[in-house]
Amino acid sequence: MVLVDVRANAFPVERLRGAAHWDELRDRARLLPWNPEIPPSASAHARYFGAVAEVLGA
């Protein structure tokens, strides 16, 4: 699993396409959108941890 920073000021992940190491990583790992700032509510925490659990369980 690779956490991909999706904040507005994050480096756009689509610009990494074509970079050999990134393409290899994408082929071998599941990507999960991630905002490293603290979720603002209990339901936001639950959605985040649910998404992580889904990726890890796959």
mmCIF file as Biopython writes it, N, C-alpha, C and O atoms, coordinates in Angstrom:
data_model
#
loop_
_atom_site.group_PDB
_atom_site.id
_atom_site.type_symbol
_atom_site.label_atom_id
_atom_site.label_alt_id
_atom_site.label_comp_id
_atom_site.label_asym_id
_atom_site.label_entity_id
_atom_site.label_seq_id
_atom_site.pdbx_PDB_ins_code
_atom_site.Cartn_x
_atom_site.Cartn_y
_atom_site.Cartn_z
_atom_site.occupancy
_atom_site.B_iso_or_equiv
_atom_site.auth_seq_id
_atom_site.auth_asym_id
_atom_site.pdbx_PDB_model_num
ATOM 1   N N  . MET A ? 1  ? 0.841   -1.162 0.000   1.0 0.0 1  A 1 
ATOM 2   C CA . MET A ? 1  ? 0.000   0.000  0.000   1.0 0.0 1  A 1 
ATOM 3   C C  . MET A ? 1  ? 0.894   1.235  0.000   1.0 0.0 1  A 1 
ATOM 4   O O  . MET A ? 1  ? 1.861   1.328  0.756   1.0 0.0 1  A 1 
ATOM 5   N N  . VAL A ? 2  ? 0.544   2.177  -0.866  1.0 0.0 2  A 1 
ATOM 6   C CA . VAL A ? 2  ? 1.244   3.458  -0.933  1.0 0.0 2  A 1 
ATOM 7   C C  . VAL A ? 2  ? 0.225   4.554  -0.683  1.0 0.0 2  A 1 
ATOM 8   O O  . VAL A ? 2  ? -0.782  4.646  -1.386  1.0 0.0 2  A 1 
ATOM 9   N N  . LEU A ? 3  ? 0.483   5.381  0.314   1.0 0.0 3  A 1 
ATOM 10  C CA . LEU A ? 3  ? -0.387  6.515  0.601   1.0 0.0 3  A 1 
ATOM 11  C C  . LEU A ? 3  ? 0.006   7.667  -0.313  1.0 0.0 3  A 1 
ATOM 12  O O  . LEU A ? 3  ? 1.165   8.084  -0.334  1.0 0.0 3  A 1 
ATOM 13  N N  . VAL A ? 4  ? -0.958  8.181  -1.068  1.0 0.0 4  A 1 
ATOM 14  C CA . VAL A ? 4  ? -0.709  9.255  -2.027  1.0 0.0 4  A 1 
ATOM 15  C C  . VAL A ? 4  ? -1.334  10.538 -1.493  1.0 0.0 4  A 1 
ATOM 16  O O  . VAL A ? 4  ? -2.550  10.626 -1.327  1.0 0.0 4  A 1 
ATOM 17  N N  . ASP A ? 5  ? -0.497  11.520 -1.229  1.0 0.0 5  A 1 
ATOM 18  C CA . ASP A ? 5  ? -0.943  12.811 -0.694  1.0 0.0 5  A 1 
ATOM 19  C C  . ASP A ? 5  ? -1.856  13.493 -1.714  1.0 0.0 5  A 1 
ATOM 20  O O  . ASP A ? 5  ? -1.448  13.746 -2.847  1.0 0.0 5  A 1 
ATOM 21  N N  . VAL A ? 6  ? -3.081  13.786 -1.311  1.0 0.0 6  A 1 
ATOM 22  C CA . VAL A ? 6  ? -4.062  14.377 -2.232  1.0 0.0 6  A 1 
ATOM 23  C C  . VAL A ? 6  ? -4.397  15.826 -1.889  1.0 0.0 6  A 1 
ATOM 24  O O  . VAL A ? 6  ? -5.366  16.382 -2.407  1.0 0.0 6  A 1 
ATOM 25  N N  . ARG A ? 7  ? -3.594  16.437 -1.017  1.0 0.0 7  A 1 
ATOM 26  C CA . ARG A ? 7  ? -3.852  17.842 -0.704  1.0 0.0 7  A 1 
ATOM 27  C C  . ARG A ? 7  ? -3.596  18.699 -1.938  1.0 0.0 7  A 1 
ATOM 28  O O  . ARG A ? 7  ? -2.862  18.299 -2.842  1.0 0.0 7  A 1 
ATOM 29  N N  . ALA A ? 8  ? -4.202  19.870 -1.966  1.0 0.0 8  A 1 
ATOM 30  C CA . ALA A ? 8  ? -4.105  20.763 -3.122  1.0 0.0 8  A 1 
ATOM 31  C C  . ALA A ? 8  ? -2.664  21.142 -3.446  1.0 0.0 8  A 1 
ATOM 32  O O  . ALA A ? 8  ? -2.333  21.351 -4.613  1.0 0.0 8  A 1 
ATOM 33  N N  . ASN A ? 9  ? -1.809  21.234 -2.442  1.0 0.0 9  A 1 
ATOM 34  C CA . ASN A ? 9  ? -0.425  21.642 -2.686  1.0 0.0 9  A 1 
ATOM 35  C C  . ASN A ? 9  ? 0.529   20.466 -2.874  1.0 0.0 9  A 1 
ATOM 36  O O  . ASN A ? 9  ? 1.738   20.671 -2.972  1.0 0.0 9  A 1 
ATOM 37  N N  . ALA A ? 10 ? 0.012   19.242 -2.925  1.0 0.0 10 A 1 
ATOM 38  C CA . ALA A ? 10 ? 0.859   18.058 -3.106  1.0 0.0 10 A 1 
ATOM 39  C C  . ALA A ? 10 ? 1.312   17.941 -4.561  1.0 0.0 10 A 1 
ATOM 40  O O  . ALA A ? 10 ? 0.650   18.438 -5.472  1.0 0.0 10 A 1 
ATOM 41  N N  . PHE A ? 11 ? 2.438   17.281 -4.761  1.0 0.0 11 A 1 
ATOM 42  C CA . PHE A ? 11 ? 2.927   17.043 -6.118  1.0 0.0 11 A 1 
ATOM 43  C C  . PHE A ? 11 ? 1.910   16.168 -6.845  1.0 0.0 11 A 1 
ATOM 44  O O  . PHE A ? 11 ? 1.512   15.133 -6.311  1.0 0.0 11 A 1 
ATOM 45  N N  . PRO A ? 12 ? 1.482   16.548 -8.037  1.0 0.0 12 A 1 
ATOM 46  C CA . PRO A ? 12 ? 0.471   15.762 -8.767  1.0 0.0 12 A 1 
ATOM 47  C C  . PRO A ? 12 ? 1.012   14.387 -9.169  1.0 0.0 12 A 1 
ATOM 48  O O  . PRO A ? 12 ? 1.953   14.288 -9.956  1.0 0.0 12 A 1 
ATOM 49  N N  . VAL A ? 13 ? 0.417   13.347 -8.629  1.0 0.0 13 A 1 
ATOM 50  C CA . VAL A ? 13 ? 0.893   11.986 -8.862  1.0 0.0 13 A 1 
ATOM 51  C C  . VAL A ? 13 ? 0.840   11.613 -10.346 1.0 0.0 13 A 1 
ATOM 52  O O  . VAL A ? 13 ? 1.651   10.807 -10.803 1.0 0.0 13 A 1 
ATOM 53  N N  . GLU A ? 14 ? -0.087  12.176 -11.095 1.0 0.0 14 A 1 
ATOM 54  C CA . GLU A ? 14 ? -0.166  11.845 -12.522 1.0 0.0 14 A 1 
ATOM 55  C C  . GLU A ? 14 ? 1.085   12.303 -13.282 1.0 0.0 14 A 1 
ATOM 56  O O  . GLU A ? 14 ? 1.372   11.791 -14.364 1.0 0.0 14 A 1 
ATOM 57  N N  . ARG A ? 15 ? 1.815   13.247 -12.730 1.0 0.0 15 A 1 
ATOM 58  C CA . ARG A ? 15 ? 3.059   13.697 -13.379 1.0 0.0 15 A 1 
ATOM 59  C C  . ARG A ? 15 ? 4.190   12.685 -13.212 1.0 0.0 15 A 1 
ATOM 60  O O  . ARG A ? 15 ? 5.234   12.812 -13.851 1.0 0.0 15 A 1 
ATOM 61  N N  . LEU A ? 16 ? 3.991   11.692 -12.365 1.0 0.0 16 A 1 
ATOM 62  C CA . LEU A ? 16 ? 5.005   10.657 -12.176 1.0 0.0 16 A 1 
ATOM 63  C C  . LEU A ? 16 ? 4.892   9.539  -13.209 1.0 0.0 16 A 1 
ATOM 64  O O  . LEU A ? 16 ? 5.816   8.741  -13.365 1.0 0.0 16 A 1 
ATOM 65  N N  . ARG A ? 17 ? 3.765   9.480  -13.912 1.0 0.0 17 A 1 
ATOM 66  C CA . ARG A ? 17 ? 3.594   8.427  -14.919 1.0 0.0 17 A 1 
ATOM 67  C C  . ARG A ? 17 ? 4.711   8.506  -15.939 1.0 0.0 17 A 1 
ATOM 68  O O  . ARG A ? 17 ? 5.077   9.588  -16.397 1.0 0.0 17 A 1 
ATOM 69  N N  . GLY A ? 18 ? 5.247   7.354  -16.288 1.0 0.0 18 A 1 
ATOM 70  C CA . GLY A ? 18 ? 6.353   7.306  -17.228 1.0 0.0 18 A 1 
ATOM 71  C C  . GLY A ? 18 ? 7.711   7.217  -16.546 1.0 0.0 18 A 1 
ATOM 72  O O  . GLY A ? 18 ? 8.703   6.857  -17.180 1.0 0.0 18 A 1 
ATOM 73  N N  . ALA A ? 19 ? 7.761   7.543  -15.253 1.0 0.0 19 A 1 
ATOM 74  C CA . ALA A ? 19 ? 9.004   7.373  -14.491 1.0 0.0 19 A 1 
ATOM 75  C C  . ALA A ? 19 ? 9.107   5.890  -14.125 1.0 0.0 19 A 1 
ATOM 76  O O  . ALA A ? 19 ? 8.215   5.340  -13.480 1.0 0.0 19 A 1 
ATOM 77  N N  . ALA A ? 20 ? 10.186  5.261  -14.535 1.0 0.0 20 A 1 
ATOM 78  C CA . ALA A ? 20 ? 10.309  3.806  -14.411 1.0 0.0 20 A 1 
ATOM 79  C C  . ALA A ? 20 ? 10.041  3.297  -12.998 1.0 0.0 20 A 1 
ATOM 80  O O  . ALA A ? 20 ? 9.285   2.341  -12.824 1.0 0.0 20 A 1 
ATOM 81  N N  . HIS A ? 21 ? 10.647  3.920  -11.986 1.0 0.0 21 A 1 
ATOM 82  C CA . HIS A ? 21 ? 10.456  3.437  -10.615 1.0 0.0 21 A 1 
ATOM 83  C C  . HIS A ? 21 ? 9.009   3.597  -10.162 1.0 0.0 21 A 1 
ATOM 84  O O  . HIS A ? 21 ? 8.476   2.724  -9.479  1.0 0.0 21 A 1 
ATOM 85  N N  . TRP A ? 22 ? 8.375   4.695  -10.532 1.0 0.0 22 A 1 
ATOM 86  C CA . TRP A ? 22 ? 6.985   4.912  -10.139 1.0 0.0 22 A 1 
ATOM 87  C C  . TRP A ? 22 ? 6.073   3.907  -10.829 1.0 0.0 22 A 1 
ATOM 88  O O  . TRP A ? 22 ? 5.188   3.334  -10.192 1.0 0.0 22 A 1 
ATOM 89  N N  . ASP A ? 23 ? 6.279   3.687  -12.124 1.0 0.0 23 A 1 
ATOM 90  C CA . ASP A ? 23 ? 5.448   2.729  -12.857 1.0 0.0 23 A 1 
ATOM 91  C C  . ASP A ? 23 ? 5.583   1.330  -12.267 1.0 0.0 23 A 1 
ATOM 92  O O  . ASP A ? 23 ? 4.596   0.602  -12.167 1.0 0.0 23 A 1 
ATOM 93  N N  . GLU A ? 24 ? 6.796   0.952  -11.878 1.0 0.0 24 A 1 
ATOM 94  C CA . GLU A ? 24 ? 7.008   -0.354 -11.257 1.0 0.0 24 A 1 
ATOM 95  C C  . GLU A ? 24 ? 6.282   -0.437 -9.913  1.0 0.0 24 A 1 
ATOM 96  O O  . GLU A ? 24 ? 5.662   -1.453 -9.598  1.0 0.0 24 A 1 
ATOM 97  N N  . LEU A ? 25 ? 6.360   0.616  -9.140  1.0 0.0 25 A 1 
ATOM 98  C CA . LEU A ? 25 ? 5.675   0.657  -7.852  1.0 0.0 25 A 1 
ATOM 99  C C  . LEU A ? 25 ? 4.163   0.559  -8.035  1.0 0.0 25 A 1 
ATOM 100 O O  . LEU A ? 25 ? 3.493   -0.185 -7.319  1.0 0.0 25 A 1 
ATOM 101 N N  . ARG A ? 26 ? 3.633   1.311  -8.993  1.0 0.0 26 A 1 
ATOM 102 C CA . ARG A ? 26 ? 2.183   1.274  -9.253  1.0 0.0 26 A 1 
ATOM 103 C C  . ARG A ? 26 ? 1.723   -0.120 -9.640  1.0 0.0 26 A 1 
ATOM 104 O O  . ARG A ? 26 ? 0.617   -0.530 -9.287  1.0 0.0 26 A 1 
ATOM 105 N N  . ASP A ? 27 ? 2.568   -0.858 -10.369 1.0 0.0 27 A 1 
ATOM 106 C CA . ASP A ? 27 ? 2.217   -2.214 -10.790 1.0 0.0 27 A 1 
ATOM 107 C C  . ASP A ? 27 ? 2.205   -3.195 -9.629  1.0 0.0 27 A 1 
ATOM 108 O O  . ASP A ? 27 ? 1.539   -4.228 -9.697  1.0 0.0 27 A 1 
ATOM 109 N N  . ARG A ? 28 ? 2.939   -2.880 -8.558  1.0 0.0 28 A 1 
ATOM 110 C CA . ARG A ? 28 ? 3.102   -3.825 -7.456  1.0 0.0 28 A 1 
ATOM 111 C C  . ARG A ? 28 ? 2.345   -3.454 -6.194  1.0 0.0 28 A 1 
ATOM 112 O O  . ARG A ? 28 ? 2.217   -4.283 -5.294  1.0 0.0 28 A 1 
ATOM 113 N N  . ALA A ? 29 ? 1.845   -2.237 -6.104  1.0 0.0 29 A 1 
ATOM 114 C CA . ALA A ? 29 ? 1.229   -1.771 -4.856  1.0 0.0 29 A 1 
ATOM 115 C C  . ALA A ? 29 ? -0.160  -1.208 -5.117  1.0 0.0 29 A 1 
ATOM 116 O O  . ALA A ? 29 ? -0.490  -0.821 -6.238  1.0 0.0 29 A 1 
ATOM 117 N N  . ARG A ? 30 ? -0.956  -1.170 -4.076  1.0 0.0 30 A 1 
ATOM 118 C CA . ARG A ? 30 ? -2.247  -0.490 -4.129  1.0 0.0 30 A 1 
ATOM 119 C C  . ARG A ? 30 ? -2.032  0.940  -3.677  1.0 0.0 30 A 1 
ATOM 120 O O  . ARG A ? 30 ? -1.347  1.185  -2.684  1.0 0.0 30 A 1 
ATOM 121 N N  . LEU A ? 31 ? -2.615  1.889  -4.404  1.0 0.0 31 A 1 
ATOM 122 C CA . LEU A ? 31 ? -2.507  3.300  -4.059  1.0 0.0 31 A 1 
ATOM 123 C C  . LEU A ? 31 ? -3.752  3.724  -3.300  1.0 0.0 31 A 1 
ATOM 124 O O  . LEU A ? 31 ? -4.869  3.376  -3.682  1.0 0.0 31 A 1 
ATOM 125 N N  . LEU A ? 32 ? -3.559  4.469  -2.237  1.0 0.0 32 A 1 
ATOM 126 C CA . LEU A ? 32 ? -4.670  4.943  -1.423  1.0 0.0 32 A 1 
ATOM 127 C C  . LEU A ? 32 ? -4.559  6.453  -1.271  1.0 0.0 32 A 1 
ATOM 128 O O  . LEU A ? 32 ? -3.551  6.950  -0.768  1.0 0.0 32 A 1 
ATOM 129 N N  . PRO A ? 33 ? -5.584  7.193  -1.699  1.0 0.0 33 A 1 
ATOM 130 C CA . PRO A ? 33 ? -5.557  8.645  -1.497  1.0 0.0 33 A 1 
ATOM 131 C C  . PRO A ? 33 ? -5.437  8.948  -0.002  1.0 0.0 33 A 1 
ATOM 132 O O  . PRO A ? 33 ? -6.062  8.288  0.828   1.0 0.0 33 A 1 
ATOM 133 N N  . TRP A ? 34 ? -4.633  9.947  0.325   1.0 0.0 34 A 1 
ATOM 134 C CA . TRP A ? 34 ? -4.334  10.229 1.730   1.0 0.0 34 A 1 
ATOM 135 C C  . TRP A ? 34 ? -4.163  11.721 1.941   1.0 0.0 34 A 1 
ATOM 136 O O  . TRP A ? 34 ? -3.476  12.400 1.177   1.0 0.0 34 A 1 
ATOM 137 N N  . ASN A ? 35 ? -4.791  12.210 2.975   1.0 0.0 35 A 1 
ATOM 138 C CA . ASN A ? 35 ? -4.589  13.584 3.424   1.0 0.0 35 A 1 
ATOM 139 C C  . ASN A ? 35 ? -3.957  13.471 4.805   1.0 0.0 35 A 1 
ATOM 140 O O  . ASN A ? 35 ? -4.629  13.052 5.747   1.0 0.0 35 A 1 
ATOM 141 N N  . PRO A ? 36 ? -2.669  13.837 4.955   1.0 0.0 36 A 1 
ATOM 142 C CA . PRO A ? 36 ? -1.979  13.635 6.218   1.0 0.0 36 A 1 
ATOM 143 C C  . PRO A ? 36 ? -2.442  14.540 7.357   1.0 0.0 36 A 1 
ATOM 144 O O  . PRO A ? 36 ? -1.976  14.403 8.488   1.0 0.0 36 A 1 
ATOM 145 N N  . GLU A ? 37 ? -3.343  15.450 7.067   1.0 0.0 37 A 1 
ATOM 146 C CA . GLU A ? 37 ? -3.879  16.278 8.139   1.0 0.0 37 A 1 
ATOM 147 C C  . GLU A ? 37 ? -4.921  15.472 8.911   1.0 0.0 37 A 1 
ATOM 148 O O  . GLU A ? 37 ? -5.563  14.583 8.353   1.0 0.0 37 A 1 
ATOM 149 N N  . ILE A ? 38 ? -5.083  15.780 10.168  1.0 0.0 38 A 1 
ATOM 150 C CA . ILE A ? 38 ? -5.990  15.026 11.034  1.0 0.0 38 A 1 
ATOM 151 C C  . ILE A ? 38 ? -7.426  15.157 10.530  1.0 0.0 38 A 1 
ATOM 152 O O  . ILE A ? 38 ? -7.902  16.270 10.308  1.0 0.0 38 A 1 
ATOM 153 N N  . PRO A ? 39 ? -8.127  14.021 10.347  1.0 0.0 39 A 1 
ATOM 154 C CA . PRO A ? 39 ? -9.534  14.104 9.940   1.0 0.0 39 A 1 
ATOM 155 C C  . PRO A ? 39 ? -10.342 14.892 10.968  1.0 0.0 39 A 1 
ATOM 156 O O  . PRO A ? 39 ? -10.077 14.797 12.166  1.0 0.0 39 A 1 
ATOM 157 N N  . PRO A ? 40 ? -11.322 15.666 10.513  1.0 0.0 40 A 1 
ATOM 158 C CA . PRO A ? 40 ? -12.035 16.575 11.402  1.0 0.0 40 A 1 
ATOM 159 C C  . PRO A ? 40 ? -13.130 15.930 12.254  1.0 0.0 40 A 1 
ATOM 160 O O  . PRO A ? 40 ? -13.724 16.602 13.097  1.0 0.0 40 A 1 
ATOM 161 N N  . SER A ? 41 ? -13.404 14.655 12.052  1.0 0.0 41 A 1 
ATOM 162 C CA . SER A ? 41 ? -14.522 14.063 12.791  1.0 0.0 41 A 1 
ATOM 163 C C  . SER A ? 41 ? -14.325 12.559 12.948  1.0 0.0 41 A 1 
ATOM 164 O O  . SER A ? 41 ? -13.477 11.948 12.298  1.0 0.0 41 A 1 
ATOM 165 N N  . ALA A ? 42 ? -15.132 11.988 13.825  1.0 0.0 42 A 1 
ATOM 166 C CA . ALA A ? 42 ? -15.089 10.539 14.026  1.0 0.0 42 A 1 
ATOM 167 C C  . ALA A ? 42 ? -15.482 9.800  12.752  1.0 0.0 42 A 1 
ATOM 168 O O  . ALA A ? 42 ? -14.888 8.771  12.430  1.0 0.0 42 A 1 
ATOM 169 N N  . SER A ? 43 ? -16.470 10.306 12.028  1.0 0.0 43 A 1 
ATOM 170 C CA . SER A ? 43 ? -16.883 9.624  10.795  1.0 0.0 43 A 1 
ATOM 171 C C  . SER A ? 43 ? -15.787 9.706  9.730   1.0 0.0 43 A 1 
ATOM 172 O O  . SER A ? 43 ? -15.622 8.769  8.949   1.0 0.0 43 A 1 
ATOM 173 N N  . ALA A ? 44 ? -15.036 10.809 9.685   1.0 0.0 44 A 1 
ATOM 174 C CA . ALA A ? 44 ? -13.918 10.918 8.742   1.0 0.0 44 A 1 
ATOM 175 C C  . ALA A ? 44 ? -12.817 9.924  9.108   1.0 0.0 44 A 1 
ATOM 176 O O  . ALA A ? 44 ? -12.212 9.315  8.226   1.0 0.0 44 A 1 
ATOM 177 N N  . HIS A ? 45 ? -12.556 9.760  10.404  1.0 0.0 45 A 1 
ATOM 178 C CA . HIS A ? 45 ? -11.590 8.747  10.837  1.0 0.0 45 A 1 
ATOM 179 C C  . HIS A ? 45 ? -12.063 7.365  10.401  1.0 0.0 45 A 1 
ATOM 180 O O  . HIS A ? 45 ? -11.276 6.572  9.884   1.0 0.0 45 A 1 
ATOM 181 N N  . ALA A ? 46 ? -13.331 7.076  10.604  1.0 0.0 46 A 1 
ATOM 182 C CA . ALA A ? 46 ? -13.877 5.766  10.251  1.0 0.0 46 A 1 
ATOM 183 C C  . ALA A ? 46 ? -13.750 5.503  8.753   1.0 0.0 46 A 1 
ATOM 184 O O  . ALA A ? 46 ? -13.380 4.399  8.354   1.0 0.0 46 A 1 
ATOM 185 N N  . ARG A ? 47 ? -14.050 6.495  7.919   1.0 0.0 47 A 1 
ATOM 186 C CA . ARG A ? 47 ? -13.907 6.319  6.462   1.0 0.0 47 A 1 
ATOM 187 C C  . ARG A ? 47 ? -12.458 6.037  6.086   1.0 0.0 47 A 1 
ATOM 188 O O  . ARG A ? 47 ? -12.179 5.154  5.275   1.0 0.0 47 A 1 
ATOM 189 N N  . TYR A ? 48 ? -11.542 6.790  6.679   1.0 0.0 48 A 1 
ATOM 190 C CA . TYR A ? 48 ? -10.122 6.604  6.374   1.0 0.0 48 A 1 
ATOM 191 C C  . TYR A ? 48 ? -9.658  5.204  6.778   1.0 0.0 48 A 1 
ATOM 192 O O  . TYR A ? 48 ? -9.053  4.492  5.976   1.0 0.0 48 A 1 
ATOM 193 N N  . PHE A ? 49 ? -9.940  4.813  8.019   1.0 0.0 49 A 1 
ATOM 194 C CA . PHE A ? 49 ? -9.493  3.498  8.473   1.0 0.0 49 A 1 
ATOM 195 C C  . PHE A ? 49 ? -10.204 2.377  7.717   1.0 0.0 49 A 1 
ATOM 196 O O  . PHE A ? 49 ? -9.622  1.312  7.507   1.0 0.0 49 A 1 
ATOM 197 N N  . GLY A ? 50 ? -11.438 2.598  7.312   1.0 0.0 50 A 1 
ATOM 198 C CA . GLY A ? 50 ? -12.135 1.619  6.477   1.0 0.0 50 A 1 
ATOM 199 C C  . GLY A ? 50 ? -11.455 1.451  5.130   1.0 0.0 50 A 1 
ATOM 200 O O  . GLY A ? 50 ? -11.324 0.332  4.633   1.0 0.0 50 A 1 
ATOM 201 N N  . ALA A ? 51 ? -11.023 2.553  4.538   1.0 0.0 51 A 1 
ATOM 202 C CA . ALA A ? 51 ? -10.318 2.491  3.251   1.0 0.0 51 A 1 
ATOM 203 C C  . ALA A ? 51 ? -8.981  1.771  3.400   1.0 0.0 51 A 1 
ATOM 204 O O  . ALA A ? 51 ? -8.606  0.972  2.542   1.0 0.0 51 A 1 
ATOM 205 N N  . VAL A ? 52 ? -8.262  2.050  4.487   1.0 0.0 52 A 1 
ATOM 206 C CA . VAL A ? 52 ? -6.990  1.365  4.736   1.0 0.0 52 A 1 
ATOM 207 C C  . VAL A ? 52 ? -7.233  -0.131 4.919   1.0 0.0 52 A 1 
ATOM 208 O O  . VAL A ? 52 ? -6.514  -0.948 4.343   1.0 0.0 52 A 1 
ATOM 209 N N  . ALA A ? 53 ? -8.228  -0.494 5.705   1.0 0.0 53 A 1 
ATOM 210 C CA . ALA A ? 53 ? -8.532  -1.906 5.936   1.0 0.0 53 A 1 
ATOM 211 C C  . ALA A ? 53 ? -8.908  -2.609 4.639   1.0 0.0 53 A 1 
ATOM 212 O O  . ALA A ? 53 ? -8.519  -3.756 4.419   1.0 0.0 53 A 1 
ATOM 213 N N  . GLU A ? 54 ? -9.655  -1.935 3.787   1.0 0.0 54 A 1 
ATOM 214 C CA . GLU A ? 54 ? -10.047 -2.531 2.507   1.0 0.0 54 A 1 
ATOM 215 C C  . GLU A ? 54 ? -8.816  -2.818 1.647   1.0 0.0 54 A 1 
ATOM 216 O O  . GLU A ? 54 ? -8.710  -3.887 1.047   1.0 0.0 54 A 1 
ATOM 217 N N  . VAL A ? 55 ? -7.899  -1.872 1.589   1.0 0.0 55 A 1 
ATOM 218 C CA . VAL A ? 55 ? -6.683  -2.066 0.792   1.0 0.0 55 A 1 
ATOM 219 C C  . VAL A ? 55 ? -5.831  -3.191 1.372   1.0 0.0 55 A 1 
ATOM 220 O O  . VAL A ? 55 ? -5.327  -4.030 0.626   1.0 0.0 55 A 1 
ATOM 221 N N  . LEU A ? 56 ? -5.667  -3.217 2.676   1.0 0.0 56 A 1 
ATOM 222 C CA . LEU A ? 56 ? -4.840  -4.247 3.299   1.0 0.0 56 A 1 
ATOM 223 C C  . LEU A ? 56 ? -5.479  -5.627 3.219   1.0 0.0 56 A 1 
ATOM 224 O O  . LEU A ? 56 ? -4.777  -6.638 3.188   1.0 0.0 56 A 1 
ATOM 225 N N  . GLY A ? 57 ? -6.800  -5.671 3.184   1.0 0.0 57 A 1 
ATOM 226 C CA . GLY A ? 57 ? -7.488  -6.952 3.112   1.0 0.0 57 A 1 
ATOM 227 C C  . GLY A ? 57 ? -7.556  -7.523 1.707   1.0 0.0 57 A 1 
ATOM 228 O O  . GLY A ? 57 ? -7.875  -8.698 1.527   1.0 0.0 57 A 1 
ATOM 229 N N  . ALA A ? 58 ? -7.259  -6.701 0.713   1.0 0.0 58 A 1 
ATOM 230 C CA . ALA A ? 58 ? -7.370  -7.145 -0.687  1.0 0.0 58 A 1 
ATOM 231 C C  . ALA A ? 58 ? -6.199  -8.005 -1.091  1.0 0.0 58 A 1 
ATOM 232 O O  . ALA A ? 58 ? -6.133  -8.462 -2.232  1.0 0.0 58 A 1 
#
